[in-house]
Every structure is written in structure tokens, then in C-alpha cells.
């Protein structure tokens, strides 16, 4: 509940920053990361055994294409901070969920064409789905993201980020047997894409 409240507060802050953009030195920022993979670091593969005895297990690799929009501003001569909100989808063999995210990023200019810095955020998974025939349902939940981003270029930049994403989804079932009552998703996200500052 506290995580969801924090997500709503961050969205309100993002809207406020966008409204103030015309009156300040804020840039419009977009991060598009279509080539994103998540590697499960928990070591426990979630699986469901159907009523007929067949078993479906999730693989250790997820895909997570996503996009985020927001505002950013320079802080001093070499630092840049932005606040972004966006969404995407996370997919595995038998699992799919849309995702909403709020990100706070800070970058330090190492050179004219290389920026590096930390990223933190909240990631919300609304109504995740089990794609097989078993009657399995996941509760919506909010997790956290923490990592580092590297941007290379000028106004349009190549973007690489390495993030840890952690969330826990409660599982309910009317048929089929899940391997656990909770789907723990602790993943290392390696994301590639482009970043624009306008």
C-alpha cells in the first residue's frame, strides 16, 4: 500500500514538473529501451503443474521492452537530473504483465559524449497473467528498481542501463498447483535503447 501511494505521489510530481517546464530550464526527456532482458537471479524457477500432470516452468530470461517520458534539468556544469514515467511489458514463457514505472535518474558528464549515473524507481505490475490453461492468478504489486545508466552521444544518445528489479506477487489458484504461493521476481535487467533530450 505504501509503495502504491509512493507511485501516485511520484506521478503527481512528474505532472507538476511538466507544468513548470515552460517557466524553467527543463528539457523534455525520452528513454526508449526496446532491447531489454531480465535475468532471474533468485535461482527458484516458478512453475505450475496442471490438473493433467503437465508442468510449465518459467525460464530464467524475460524480455521487457519499455519507454519512459519526463523532464530533466542540468545541475551545475556537469550534472543532469531527470524524472520519468512510462510503461512497457514483461514476458516469459507462461507469464506476461504490463508494467508502469517512475524513475529518478542522475547523470555526471564524464566527457562531452559520455554520461553515467544512478537510477532508482518504482515499478508497478497491474494484473499479471498466466498464459497457460491453468486457472492461476497473480495479485498486482509494486516493486523497486535500482541501477546505473550510461548515455553516449549528444541530444540523441545511445542508452545502456543495468538495474536490479525486485517484486513479489501473491498467487491464487482454482486449478493447477503452483510451485509457491508467492512469485518472487528478483531480476537483473540489462537494457539497451536510445535517449533523447529536447
N, C-alpha and C positions, 0 to 999 in steps of 0.2 A: 504494500500500500504506500509506504514511504517512497519507494522507487518510482511508482507511477506519479505521485504528487510532484516529485522532482522533475520528471519528464515534462509534465504540464507547465511547471514553472519555467523550465528552460525554453519551451516553445513560446511562452509569453515574452520572455526576454528577447528571443530571436525576432519576434514581430516588432518589439519596441526598438531594437537596433535598426531594423529595416526602415521603420518610420523616420528615424533620426538620420538616415543616410544622406538625405538631400541637404542637411544642415551642417554636416561634418565632413571629415576627410576619409569617409568609409568607402571601401571598394565592394563591388559585387563579386562573390567568390562561388565557383562551382567545382566540385570534385566528382568526376565520373570514373568509376572503377569497375569496368565490366569483367576484367580478368582477375577474379578474387577466389581464392580457395581457402578452406579451413581444414586444418589437420587436427583430428581428435587427439588430445594429449592425456585424456583421463585413463585410457587403457581398457575401459569397460565398454564393449560394443553393446548398444541397446538392441534388443531383439524381441520379436513376438512370435509365439508358437500358436498356430491356428487350431481350430477345433478338429481339423483333419490330420493334425500332427505335423504339418509343414511349418518350417521355421524361416522367418525373414529377419536378417540381421543388417543393421546399418554398417556401411563401410567407414573407414577412418578418414575419408576425404569428402568434404562438402564443397559445393560451389555457392558463391554469394555475390552475384552482380548487384551493384548498388550505386546510387547517386545522391549527392548532398549539395544543397544550396544555402547560401547565407551571406554574411557580411564580414569583412576583415578590415583591419587598420594597422598602419605602421606604429610602432612604439620605439621612439628613438631612431637612430640611423640604421641599425642592423637587425631589429626585431620586428616581427609581424604576428598579430594575434587575430584569429577569426572564430566565429561561432556559426555552426552549420546545422541544418536539419534536413533530413531526407529519408529515403527508404530504399528497399530492394527486396530480394527474395533469397531464401536459403534452401538448398535442395540436396537431398541424399537419396539413396535407393528407394526407401519406402516412406520418406519423410519430406514434408515441404511446409514452409511457413513464410509469410510476408514479414517484413521487419521495418520498424521505424527507428530512426536514430537521431540523437542530438550529440554533436561533437564540439569540443573546445580544443583548438589547436594553437600552438605557438611555434614559430619558426625563427631561427637565427641564420642570418646570411653568412655562410662560410666564405663564399666568393660571389661574384656578380651573377653567376648562373647556378648556384648550389645553395639550397636552404635545407636545414634539418632541425627537427624539434619534436617535442612530446605531443601526444594526443590522448585525451580522455573523453569518455562519453557514456551515455546510457543507450541501450538497445532494447526495444520492445518487440516481442513476438506475439502478435494477436492471432488467436485461434489456429494454432499449428495443426497440420493434417497428417494422418497416417494414410498412405496411398494404397495400401493393400485392402483386401476384403474384410479383414478382422475389424470388429467394432471397437476401435481404440480411439480415445480422445485425450488431448493434451490441454491443460489449462494455459491460458495466456500468462505471460510473465515478463518481467523486465530484468535484464542483466547489465553488466558493465563491460566497458571496453577501455583498455589502456595500452598504449604502444608508442611507436615513433614513426614519423613520416619524413620522407626525403623528396624534395621537389627540385627538378633540374630544368632550367630554361629561363625565359623572360616572363611575358604576360601569359602565354600558354606554356605549361610546363609538364614534363613527364612526372608522374607521381607514383612513388612506391611507399607502402606502409607495412609495418609488421606489428600486429596487435594481438593481445590476449583477450578473448571474449569468453565470458563465463555467465551461465544462467542455469536455472533448474526448473524443469517443467513437471508438474504433477500429472500422473497418468491414471485414467479411469478406463474400465473395460466392461462390456456386456458379453463379449465372446472373445476367445483368444486369451493367451496368457503372456503378459509382458515379462521381460527378464527382471524388471524392477518397478516399484510403484512410483519412482521418480526418474525422469530422464535428465541426467546431469550432462550438460554440454559445456565442457571446458576445452576450448579450441585455440590453436594458433592460426591467426588469419594472415595470409600473405596476399597483399592486394596491389594490383597494377592498374594504372589508368592515366588520366590527364587532369590537370588543374588549371583553371582559368581565373585571372584577376582582372576585373574591368572597372 
